[in-house]
């Protein structure tokens, strides 16, 4: 489920006393990896409190609780401070009182030091950590991780202006929220203090600073419609070039201009910076400075396909400048107001730059991602009950809320919807917001009562799922599609939904007949029916794509309508659904009918969906069509998707295709890194000994030596580790073991975190298939990474490797896994508890006997494929004979009439 049985509801803190400005004096000792901090809070009283006020108000007016985890030498002084208590988690500042006057301000000063905290503030010292990265610090806070280095109210409810005084070696660069005010020599020779100021209220989780040795690149200014210029600059660790940064973030100035115009609300910041570091988990929308994981940085080859996803993330994080930064959610139950919005902005950008069809497919993928998560659990989008605030950041929040926003747009229409959204931004800028704030603005602009809509789609669980049936009545000449809601489950709190589902029936003369199936929230069944005058040749459900629903099973109006819909439907989602239905358990005849339509499909995203549907089949015509799509594809993003679809198929034709791709003299330039990964997987699926030697050579000698070009960010190396682990042999395991020390750092040297993760994954993947003594050695190597404190992903991947290793080996590591919990951020601790419980439950698990069983299964797969091919060929021959007989009959009838 979504949360543990004992999870409680969470609420925003009280604001009788509210910090309104934080002055951060931070002195960085890189030798000791220690921050010496002097934090000055300006605290405002939000109401007058006297001795006659309630006890709750008096308590709130005399105590301010600040989060602060594992600080040393804590001292608190300031206006009216009579003492403080610190338990290692909370600094409870006590004031004389209870008299306060609304609007009064006081200052409190907290001094302390913190050495290399477990999260929030990350250190890299080149001499002992990642040498090629340079020496630096960087912060990353979402959702509640500022507390690991900053004494603050670590909740979005509190927004403060900020001043930073960052003291570090004089050669280092600094960047923080806001604008740089000054840079002066510090009291200690060879050091400087740089001051930054943000005059825009900022919650703790959006606060950011970075200090160190960085690569810096300056892009063109973004120019807003009023002529204001916003400087754009990029930063990264020293192992990346300025050229890499300009390739990665090149769309940024254009995006700033686009989004300001789209929402008629200018970008609020006076600079826009982006910085990449391996310590950032994904990407984070800190005010005026977006932080990224190093995974994002690309060279030109990598950008050919991966650039699509980086652009989507770039506009997502930029969208937060409007929804999430300018308007901050009051508390986490309303997090959809930022994350759902930022996700929706991804498809808006695509709509305006790539076209409606691409945006439509993007939203369809969002809907399917959300729907997939609902198979595990369902929760309301607005929800107070969770294990940790980080738990809220799931598929319901991102794609689930995004598709609901698109429903609202469809309901209100573009003019009203976007005007209301702009008004919402102007009205609530610099404030905190709740779901009802947004609803009320939409209602004010539309005149519609949206209470029911929000109750159904944001405060309730689930979404409608339909059983569908197409019918045509030749006497009445009426075509219809009936819908039956099947999702209702009173025991789990999922009800019926009110919505209209439009259907389009197109006849042979090109006329489109429209009808609507209407649900009012009480009826289980509804039908869209139209007088068409003839049979429909295509049928499209919700062709404009505003509704949120799933189809229980498939929509199957018959072979000919499906073929015509796949070929001619105006909506790419209806074409996709038609292809999926056609290719589900398709025989040779159907694949032959589909093939020319599929090859002619105009949209790359749909071609990928065709490839994925074909990948579930194993007969020769399906494989041939899939490989034809792969060979014909010229769009790198779509080509990668098709390659990935082919990669998991163990088939001689796929193997031959993949081997040819690797052997091509132009492989180093033709294949992107992600395409190369898919080709590696396609080769390793066949587990031929000669290819095991090939992947060993890639690992040992490098990608250039085998003709695959440069190994940017060790990606080829990592892909080869993954491929080698698929061979499930002792020799493969020993090769991985031989290279593990240099990658995991157990011998003193460390690779970048992604390569460490891929090595750990490879160790865990091969272990179940080798004899237990060797598996024990593999697992012990992985377990050494449990002690890594440099990056949270390393011990997490070690845990996964241990739990995947089989042989019952995980049991003995359960306590070591659990011992990792105290040195993890609170939001990550549940992962280690669950992993330890899983380890304790591991019994004997798969052992060496699995290898023999795997070989037996693989042999049976080959036999089944041969039998299936013979059966399908026979069935196809019979169908062709029947077709020929029918054609001859028609010719005879025609001749007799003449």
N, C-alpha and C positions, 0 to 999 in steps of 0.2 A: 503494500500500500504506500500511499504518499508519506505518511508519518507513523511513528510508533504509537502504540495504544495509549501511552501515558503522555503524549504531546498535549501542551496546553495552548490556550489562546494568548496572543501577544498584543500589547497595546503601547502606543506612543507615550513618552515620558511627560510629566507635568512641566509647565513652563511659567511658574510663578517667578522664578529666577531664571533668566535666559542669557547665556553668553552671546554677545553681539560682535565682538572682535577678539581675535587671537593674535598676539605678537609672539612669534616663534624665533628664539635665538638658539641656533643649532650649531654646535662646534663638533666637527667630525675628526675623530682620532682613527686614522686608517690602520695604524700599527696595532692598536688594541681592538679594532672594530667596535668602537664605543662612541655613542652619541652623548655629549654633555648638553643638556637642554635647560633653558630658562624660558618658561611659558607664562605669558601674562594674559589673563582673561579679563576683558571688560564685561561685567555682568550687569544686566539691566533688570530692575524690578518691573514686572508687568501688571502689578496691581498694588494698591495700598493695603497693607496688613497691619492691624493693631492688636492690642492685647485682647480686644473683644472679638476678634475674628475666630473662625472655627479652628479646631485643633489641627485639622488637615492643612489649612492655609498657613497657620503659624509654623508647622513643621516644614512645609515647603519653602517658607520665607527664611528659614534659619539654617538650612542644609542644602548644599549643592554637591551632587554626586558626579564625579568625573571618572571615566574609565581610564585605566592605566595598568598594564599587565607586566609584572616582574620588573619593576623599576628599582633602582638602588639609590640610597641616600636621598630620599624624598623629603623636601622641606616646603612648607606652605606659609606665606605671609600675605598681608594685604588689608584693605579697608574693612574694618569690622570683624576680621578673622580672629576667633578666640581659640581655635584648635583644629585638628584634623585627625582622622583615623585612616589607616591604609592597611588593607588585608592582602595586598599583592594583586588585587583585581580592581578595587574601587578606592578612590581617594574621596573620602567624605569630608568636605570642608564645612566647618561649623562657624556660624556668624552669631554675633550678639544680636539680640532681638527681643521681641518679634517685630518691632516697628519698621516698616518700609513704606516708601511712598512711590506710587506708580510713576515710572519714568526715571527714578533715581538710578545712577550708575555707580559701580564700585570696581576696583581693580584688585585681582588676586594674582600672586606670583608663585609658581610652582617650579622648583629646581630639582633636578634628578639626573641620573645617568642610566643608560640602558645599553647592554652589550649584545650585539648581534641577536636581535629578537627572533622568535620563531617565525614571524610573519610581519607583514606591513612595511617594514624597512629592511631592504636587502642590501648586502654588502658583497662586493667582489674585489678581492685584493690580488692583483696579478701574480704576485710572488708565490701565493699558496692556493689560489683557487683556479679560475679559468684564465690561464696566462694570456691568451690572445685577445681577451675581452678588454683589457685595461683595468684600471682601478677606479671604482665608482660606488655610489649608493643610489638607490632608486626606491620610491615608495609605490605601493599598490594596495588598495584598501577594501574594495568591495567584498562583502557587505559591511562587516564590523571588524576591520583589522587595523584601523588607525590607532586603536588602543594599545597596540603592541609597542609603540614608541612615543605616542602623543597623549598627554593628559587632556582629555576632551570628553564632551558628551558625544559618544560614538553612535549617534542615531541621526537619520536624515531630518528629523524634526527641528533640529537646531541648525540655523544658517548664520555664519559669521563672516565678516570681512576679515582679511588676512594681511599680515605683514611678516615677511621672512627675513632673517639676518643669518646668512649661511656662511660659516667660516670653514675654510679648507685650504689646502696648498694652492699657492697663487697661480699655478699653471692650469688648474682645473676649470672646466666650464660649469656653469650652473644654469638651471632653468626651473621655474616654479609657476604656480598660478599667477595670472596678472601680468604686470609689466615690470621690467628691471628699473629700479630707481637710482641705484648707485653701486659702485664697486670700489672699495678702499682697502689699503693695507691694514691688516689686523695688528694687534699688539705684539704678536709673536712674529719674528722675522720669517719671511718666506711664505706667509699665509695672508689671505685676503678675506674680507667680509663683503658679500654681495647682498644687497637688499632688494627684495621684490615686494610688490604690493598689489593686492586684489581688492578693488573697491566695489565688489559685487558679492552679496551674501552666499556663502558656500558651506555645505554640510561637510562633516569630517571625511566621509568616504570619497568625496570629490577633490579633496586636498591632495596636492602632488608636488614633489620636489625631486630633483636629480642633480647630483654633484659628481664630477669625475672627469676621466679621460674619454671624450666622446668624438666620434666622427660627426661632423656637422655639415648640412647641405641647406642652401637657401634657394627657395623656389620664387616664382614671380608673386607679387602681391595679388590677393583677391580684391576686386574692385566692385563695390556695391553700387546700386542704382543711383544713390545720392552722391556718388563720387568718393565716399570714404574708402581708404585703402587699409587692408588688413595684412600685415606681414606674415609670411608663411615660412616656417623653418622646420627641418627634420634633424633628429639626433639618433645615433645608434652606438653600440659598443664598437671598440676599435677594430674588430675583425671584419667590419663591413665598410664599404667605400661610399663616398658621397654619390657616386653614380648609381649604386644599388638603391640608395634612399630615393633618388629622383625617379628611378624606374618604379619603385614600390608605391610611392605616394603621389605620382604625377597628376592624378585627377583632383587633388585636394583644392586648389584655387577655384577650379571650375565648379566643384561641388558646393563650395561656400557661396558662390554667386547664385547657383541654381536654387539652393534651399532657401536662401533669404528671399528670393523672388517668389518661390512656390508658396510660401506661407505668409508673404507680405509682413515679414518680421525680420529685421536685420540681425545678422550674426552679432551677438552681444559683446564679443571679446575684441580687444584691441591688438591681439596677436593670436595666431593659431599655430601651435607647435605639435609635432608628433615625435615620440621617442620609442625606440625598440630595445628591449633587454630580455634575456632568457628568463628573468625572474617574474615577468608578468605572465599571468596564466593564459589570457586570450587577448582582449583589447579592452581598454577602460577609458571612459569619457570624462576624465578629470577636466575641470573648468579651464579652458584655454590651452590645455596640453594633454593630448591623448597618448596614453601609454599602450604599447603593443608587446606581445611576446616576440622573440626573435624569429619565430616561425614565419612571420609576415614578410621579412625582408627577402627581396627577389632580385635575381639578375634577369637579363632579357629572355633567356631560354625558359626559366621557371615562370616568368610572367605570362607566357603565351597561353597557358590554361589556368594557372593558379591566380593570375591577376584578376580574373572575374570574381573570385571569392574575396580577395583582398579589397577590391572596389566595393563590394557589398558590405563588408565589415567597416570600411572607411566611412561610407555614407550612414551606416547604422550608428557608429559612434558620433558622427557629426550631428545626426538627428537628435541625439541626447542634449546637444547644446541648447535645443529648443524644448524638448520633452524630457525632462530629467535634471537639467542644469539650470536653465532659466526658470523653469517650473519644477520644483523638487517635490517628490511624493512625501506626504506627511509621515507615513510609516509603511512598512513592507507589504501590508495587505493590498495597498494601492500601487504596487510596483508595476502593474501592467500599464499604468499611465506613462511610464518611461520605456519599458522594454518592448511592450507590444507596439508602441508607437515607433520606436527606432526600427523594429523589424518591418513594420509596414512601410516605412520610408525607403527601405531597400527596394521594394517592388515599385514604389512611386518613381524612384530614380531610374529603374530599369524601363518603366513605362515611357518615360520621357526621352530616354537615350537609345533603347533597343527596340521599343515598340510594344504595342498592346499584347501581342501574342506571347512574347517572352515574359512579360509581367504576369500574364494569366497563368502560364505554366509555373512560374515561381511561386505564386500564391497557392496553386494546386499542390505543389510539393510541400508547402507549409501546412496545408490542411492535412495531407497524408502523414506528415511528421507528428502533428498533434494527435491525429487519430490513432497512430501506432502507440503513442504513450498511454492513451486511454484504455488500451488493452491491459495495461498493468495496473492503472489506477485512474480514478477521476476525482477532480476537486473543482470547486468554483474558482473562477479566475480571481475574484476578490475573496480572500480567505485569511482568517486570523490564526488558524490552528496549524502549527508546523513545528518541526523539531528545532530548526534553526532558520534564521532569515534567509540563509543561502539556499535552503531547500526550496524556496519559492521560485528560484530561477531555473525553471524547467520548460518542458515542451508546451505546457499550458500557457505559461507566461509569454514566451516569445512567439511561436507561430500560432498558438491557440488564440491569443488576444489579437494578433495581427489580422487574422481572417475575420474576426468579429468587427474590427474597425472598417474593413472593406464592406461588410454588410451594412454598417451605419452609413457609409458613403452612398451605397446603392439606395438605401431607404430615403435619404435626405436629398440626393442629387448633388452633383459637383459644386454648383454655385453656392448652395446653402452650406454644405459640409465644410468646404475649405474656408469660406468666410467666417463660419463659426469657430473653426480651429484657430484661425488667425486672431480672432477676438479673444479667445481663451488664452492664448499666449500673451497678448497685450495686457489682459486683465490680471493675470496671475504671475507675471514675471516678477522675480525676486521673492516670491511667496512659496509656501508649501500648499499642496493640493490633495484633494481626495476625489474619489470617483464621482460623487454627487456634484462637485464643482464643474466637472466636464459635462455631465449630463444636463445640468441647468443651463449652461451656455448654449448647448445644442438645442434645447427646448426653446430658449428665448429667440433664437434665430429661425427656427423652423415652425414654431407654433404647435409642434407635435408633442403629445405626452409620451415620453420615452421610458416611463417608470417600468412598464411591463417588459419592454425590450431589455432593459438593464437587469431586471429581476431574472429574466429567463436566461440571458446570455452571459451575464457577469457574476450574478450572485447564486446561480444554480449550477449543478453539475451536468456534464454530458452535452450531447448534440444529437440531432435527428439522424437516424439510419433507416433507409427505405428498402423494402422488398419492392421490386418493380415488375410490371408486366405490360407489354405492348399488344394491342389488338387493332384489327381493322375489320369493320363491318361492311362487307361489299354491298349489302342492300341499302343501308343508310349512307354509305360512302363516308363513314366517320372513322377517323384514326384516333386512338387514345392511348395514354400511358397511365396506369394506376399506380399509386404509391401507398404503401402500408408502413407506418412507423413501427419499428421492431425494437427500439432501444429502451422503451419504458420499463422501469424496474423499481417498483415502489419500495422494496426492501433496501435498495441502495440509494434511494432518493433521486432517481432519474425519472423525469416525467415526460409528458408529451410536449411537443413544441408547436408554437404558432409561427407559420411562415408560408409564403407563396412560392411555388416552384414552377417557373415558366418552362414550356416545352414548345419546340418548333418542329413542324412537319413540313418537309419540302417535297413537292410532287415533281414528276418528270418534266413538266413545263417550266420549272424554275420558281413556281409560286411557293412562298413560305406562309404557312398557316400557323398562327400562334394561339396557344391556350395556356391556362394556368390551373394548377392543382392547389387549392387553398386549404390550409390547416389553421384552425382558430385556437388550438391548444387543448381542444376537447375531442376532436375527431381523430380516429386512428387511421382512417383511409380517406384518400382524396384522389380524384381523377382529372387529368387534363385531356379534354376531348375537343376535336375540331372537325367540322365538315370540310373534307379535302377534295371531294369529287373524284378522287382516284387514290390508288395506293400511294403511300409515302415512299420516297426513295431514300431519304435521310431523315433521321430523328435525332434532335439535339435537346438535351436536358440542361436548363440553366446556362444557355449559351453565352450570356453576358457575364457569368461567373461571380455574381454577388452573394449567392446563398452558401451557407455552411451546412453540409450534409454528407453522409456516406451512403454507399450502396451495399446492401447485404447480398453478397454473392456478386453476380454480374447482371448488367442490363443487356438482354439478348432479344432484339426484335427480329432476328432471322439473319441468315448468311448474307443475302443480297443487300439488305439495308445496312448491315454492318460494313460490308465492303464499300458501299457507296458513301457511307458516313465517314469512314476512314479516309476516303479519297477526297471528299468534297466539303465536309463540315467546315463552317467558318470558325468554329471554336476549337483550339488545339486540345483542350481537355476532352471534348467529346470524340475527337479523332483518337486520342490516347486510349480512352475507354473502349472504343470500337476495336482497336488493335489488340488490346489486352483480352477482350472476349474472344476475338477470332483466334488468337494464338494460344489460348488456354487449352491444353491437351490437343493441339491442332494436328490433324493428319496431313499426309503429303499433299493431298488435293487442296486443302485450305491454305497451306503455306505457299503452294504454287500460285494460287489466286491473289494472295496478299503480296507476294514478292514485288511485282512491278509498281504497286501502289506505295509500298514501303520505300523503295528506291527513289521514287519521285517525291516523297514527303518533303515539304519546303522548310520545316522548322527543325533546327538541330536538337532542341529539347525533346521533341516528339521522336526523332530518330533514335535518341538514347533510350526512350521508353520502349520502342520497338525492340531494340537490342536486348533490353532487360527481359522482355517477354520471351524472346527467342531463346535466351540463355537457360530457360527452364525446360526447354525441349532438348533432345539429344539425337534426333534423327538427322540424316545427312542434309536434306533440303533446308532444315532450320539452321544448321550450322553453316551451310553455304551462304544462306542469306545474311546471317550475322556477320560473317567474314567479308561479304560483299559490302555491307554497310561500313565496316571498319576500314576497308581499303579505299572506299570512295570518299570518305569523310574529309573535308578540307577545313572545317571549323575546329580549332584545337580544343576548345572546351567540350564540344560534342564528341570529338574523336576520343578524348580521354574517357568520357562516360561510356562510349561503346567498347573501348579497350577493357575497361573495368568489368563490363558485362561479360566479355569473353574470357576474362582472366581465370575465373573459377572453374572453367569447363575442362575436364580431362577427356580429350578427344584427339585422335591423330591429326585431323585437319587443323584444329586450333594450335596444336603443338607445332606443326609444320609452319603455320603462319607466324607464330611467335619466334621460332628459330630463324626464319628468313628475315624478320625485322631486326633481330640482333646482329645477323651476319651482314646486313646491308652496309656498303661502304659509307653511306650517308647517315648511319644510325646516330652518330654524335650530333648531327644537326637536325635530322628529321624528327627525332623523338624528344618530347619534353621529359622532365624527370618523372612526372606522375605517369606518363605513358610508359616509360621505361619500367616503372614499378609494376604496372599491369602486365607487361610482356614477361618480366621475371616470374610473376605468379603463374602465368599461362605455361611457361616452360617447366617450372618446378612441380606443377600439378601432375605431370607424368612420371616424375621421380626416376628419371633415367640416370644410371651411374655416371655416364659421360658428362652430364650436365651438373652433377654434384661437383665434379672437378672444375667445371667452368666457374661456378659461383665461388668456389674456394679460391680460384685465381683472382677473381674480382676483389675479394676481401684481402688477399695477400698482396697483390701487385697494383691494385687501383684501377679505376675506370678507364683512364687514358691508355693504359697498357693493353686493354682488351678492345679498344676502338670505340668506346662509348662517350668520349669527350670528358670535359672537366667534371669533377665531383663536387659541385657546389654544396656547401654546408654538410658534406659527408652523406648526402642523401642516397647516392648510388651504393655506397658502402652499407648503409642501413638496410636498403632494399635487398641487397645480396645476403645479409644476415637472415632476414625474414625468409627469403627463398631457400636458403640452405637448411633452415630449421624444418622445412616441409619434407625433407628426405627421410627423417625418422630413422637414421642409421647411426651406428656407433661412430663411424668415421666423421659424419657431419657434426655429431655432438662434440667429438674431440677437437675438431677444427674451431668450433665456437668457443670451447673452453680455452684453447690456446690463445685466442685473441681477446678474451674477456677482460683480463687484468689491465691491459693498456687502455681499454675503453671505459671500464668502470672505475678506474682510479685506484684499484687495490694494489697496484704496483707503484703508485706515486703520481702517475700521469692521469689526466682526466680528459675525456672527450666532451663535446657539447652535450647538453641534456637529451636532445632528441635521439642521438646515437646511443646514449646509455639506455634510454627507454627501449629502443629497438633490440639491443643486445639482451636486455633482461627478458623481453618478450620471446626472443628466440630460445633462450635457455629454458624457459617454462614450456615452450611449445614442443621441444624435442624430447624433454625429459621423460614423459610417459611411455615412450616407445623404445627406450634403451634399457639394458639390464639395471637392476636397482642400485648396485654399487656405483655405477657411472652416474646415474640420476642423482644419487646423494651428493656427489661432487658438484654437479651442476647447480643443485639447489643451495648448497653451502656457498658457492660463489655468488649466487643471487642474494642470499641472505646477508652477505657482508654490506650490501647497499642499504639495508634497513637502517644502518647507523648514519647515513648521509644526512647532514643538516643544511647542506648548501642550497638544495632546491627540493621543494615539497613533492615534485613529480617522481623523483628518483626512488625514495622509499615506497611510494605508492605503487610504482611499477614492479618493485621487488616483491611486494606483497602479492600482486597478481601472478607473478612467475611462480612463487612458492605454492600458491593455491591451485595452479594449473598443472603442477609437476607430477601428480599421480603417485602411485606406489604407497599411498598413505603417509608420505613424508611430511606433509604440512602439519600434522598433529604436533610434532616436536618443536615447531616454530611458533605455535599459537601464542605462547607467553612473550616471545620476542616481538611478535607483531603488535601485541597489546602494549608492550613497553614503549612503542613508538608514539602512542597517543599523547602523552604529556608534552612532547616537544613538537606537536602539530598545532596549527591554529584551531580554535574551537570549532569552526565550521567544517574542518576536515576530520575531526576526531571520531565522528560516527562511522566513517569509512573503516578505521582501524578496528573498532569494536566489532563491526559486522564481519570483517575479514578474519579476525581472531576466532569468532564463533564458527565461521565456515571451516577454518583450519582444524578446530577441535572436532568437527563432525566428519572429517576425512577419515574413512576407514582404509581398507587395503587399496582401494582405488585401482585404476588401470595399471597393469604392470607389464612385464616383458611379453606375456602371452598376447598382449594387445597387438603387437607387431604381426604375429601369425594371423590373427583375426583380420587385421587390416588388409593383409595380402589376399586372404580368402575373399573378403568383400570386394576388393578391386577386381579379382578374377571373375567374380559373379557379375559385377557391373559390365564387364566386357561381353560376357555371354548374353546378358539381358539386352545390351545394345545391339548385338548381332541378331538375336531373335526378333527384337522390336523392328529392326530395319526390314527383315524378311516379311514380317506380318504387314507392316505399313506399305511395303512395295506391292504385296499381293492385293491389299485393300484398294490401293491406288489404281492398280491395273483393272480391277473389277469396276471401279468407278468410271475409269476412262472408257471401258467397253460399253457400260450403260449409257454414258454420254453420247458415244458414237451411234448407238442404236437409236437413241432419242432423236439425234440429228437426222439420221437416215429416214426415220418415220416422218419427220416434218418435211423433208425433201420430197418423199413419196406423195404425201398429202398435197403439197404445193403443185407437184407435177400433174396429179390427177385433175386438179382444178383447171389447169391450163388446157 
